[in-house]
Amino acid sequence: MFEFSSIEQYHAQLKEGRATCLQAVEHYLHQIESFARLNAFIEVYKDEALHQAASLDAKRKKGEPMGQLHGVVIGIKDVICYKNHFVSAASKILSGFTSVYSATAVERLLAEDAIIIGRLNCDEFAMGSSNENSYYGKVLNAADETRIPGGSSGGSAVAVQAGLCMVSLGSDTGGSVRQPADFCGIIGLKPTYGRISRYGLIAYASSFDQIGVFGNIVPDVSKVVEVIAGADDYDSTVSQIPVEKYAANLSTGKKYRFAFFQEALDHPGLDPEIASAIKNLFEKVKADGHTVEPVRFEYLDYIVAAYYVLTTAEASSNLSRFDGVKYGYRSGHATENLDDFYKQTRSEGFGKEVKRRIMLGTFVLSTGYYDAYFSKAQQVRKLLKDKTELIFRDYDFILLPNSPTTAFKIGEKMNDPVAMYLADIYTVMANLIGVPAIALPLFKHSNKMPFGLQVMANNFNELSLLQVSDYIMKRYKVIPA
């Protein structure tokens, strides 16, 4: 029977002849079918994955070199383009649309022999914190099927959580990798803005979006990020800074300097059990010779407001291209008036949450409100960036919770969008300032749900972030692996 614990272990099995890529794919296809009720996958590439697995097995038998991700079974979020495959951003307005090119991240996965097994469910256009906003229905948390998995990359998180693939790709605009990772008890990394090309990622908010990675252990996440990161001629915002060898350099004996925001841990919205567990962890870290100190952060209450002003503004611009004229859903109600056609198609094609954010964004960009909202939010963003740069002069990392609570019940916050938005208080900061951040699963709540710790590093310090994450996971994880 096929079992997976790490990419390194899997590759050792392949080299020794104790497993094949075909066995791996058949195992995951069975798992996907067995857990279909979780609704993690929108589409499974069964025949294609089996064919690719057989080709890789034949290639290996001939003695040809193995790619870095040889036979690694990966799911991709339904906002990442894969040539000649459907991509819909979990929206009716893109139903039936086939991508004409692949995202750079996908091209790099395939170039290293990865097997893409399917596209994963998410909140429509990556807008949501619960994965209840998908045209294809909600995703269920495998740890408790009455609870949400988090969003927007809920399908990507559950696919790894439930063992439906080895690793997965998501996207993170304000916590859409870290929050579902936290709710599902797995690792979720959002790299520095510009570390991974956004070419082929359907845009929500272009100055915030970043492709992220889900996995069960830090070495696996490191290996995938190392493969897909780096310069790309198709993305003018991607960094030219060379990609370090993350996976091969995780060991370190350093003593670290950690900062945390007292305002964050004493926030009235934070679950007392989460706060207590994190504070107790800080004492253990200090006892091991590391520095853990509070720093004053006076902007915490402005973060969510600034984030939603700016992202909805960008969304209102980005989503204007979806009008039913060239591709995707088109309203069946005949009209000779172009404006009416647009309104009808977009009203029928977009879901409630997407329409809400488009209207919010249009409002904050409108005459008379641009300076009052959009300009002010940009000023807050600059203050946040300046303050964080000062903190990183004295400290290596910033420690925060990922979410104020563990995964909440399905439907619990759907009628209160403000409460849903406020739940992003700890994750949106990393996107506002562009720094890398990771969710590490360390604890289990008395309600039996997992939760963990968020670690943020300075720009392009992915290597040190992954090193300290590997250390924290090995040293302080208290929930069963």
Sequence and secondary structure as in RCSB ss.txt:
>XXXX:A:sequence
MFEFSSIEQYHAQLKEGRATCLQAVEHYLHQIESFARLNAFIEVYKDEALHQAASLDAKRKKGEPMGQLHGVVIG
IKDVICYKNHFVSAASKILSGFTSVYSATAVERLLAEDAIIIGRLNCDEFAMGSSNENSYYGKVLNAADETRIPG
GSSGGSAVAVQAGLCMVSLGSDTGGSVRQPADFCGIIGLKPTYGRISRYGLIAYASSFDQIGVFGNIVPDVSKVV
EVIAGADDYDSTVSQIPVEKYAANLSTGKKYRFAFFQEALDHPGLDPEIASAIKNLFEKVKADGHTVEPVRFEYL
DYIVAAYYVLTTAEASSNLSRFDGVKYGYRSGHATENLDDFYKQTRSEGFGKEVKRRIMLGTFVLSTGYYDAYFS
KAQQVRKLLKDKTELIFRDYDFILLPNSPTTAFKIGEKMNDPVAMYLADIYTVMANLIGVPAIALPLFKHSNKMP
FGLQVMANNFNELSLLQVSDYIMKRYKVIPA
>XXXX:A:secstr
    S HHHHHHHHHHTS  HHHHHHHHHHHHHHTGGG  EEEE HHHHHHHHHHHHHHHHTT    TTTT EEE
EETTB  TTSB  TT GGGTT B SS  HHHHHHHHTT EEEEEE  SGGG  SSS   TT    BTTBTTB   
SSSHHHHHHHHTTSSSEEEEE SSSTTHHHHHHHTSEEEE  TTTB  TTB  SSTTT  EEEEESSHHHHHHHH
HHHBS  TT TTS  S     GGG       EEEEEHHHHT TTS HHHHHHHHHHHHHHHHTT EEEEE  TTH
HHHHHHHHHHHHHHHHHHGGG SSSSSS   SS  S HHHHHHHHHHHHS HHHHHHHHHHHHHTSTTTIIIIII
HHHHHHHHHHHHHHHHHHH SEEEE S SSS  BTTSSTT HHHHHHTTTTTHHHHHHT  EEEEEEEE TTS E
EEEEEE STT HHHHHHHHHHHHHHH  S  
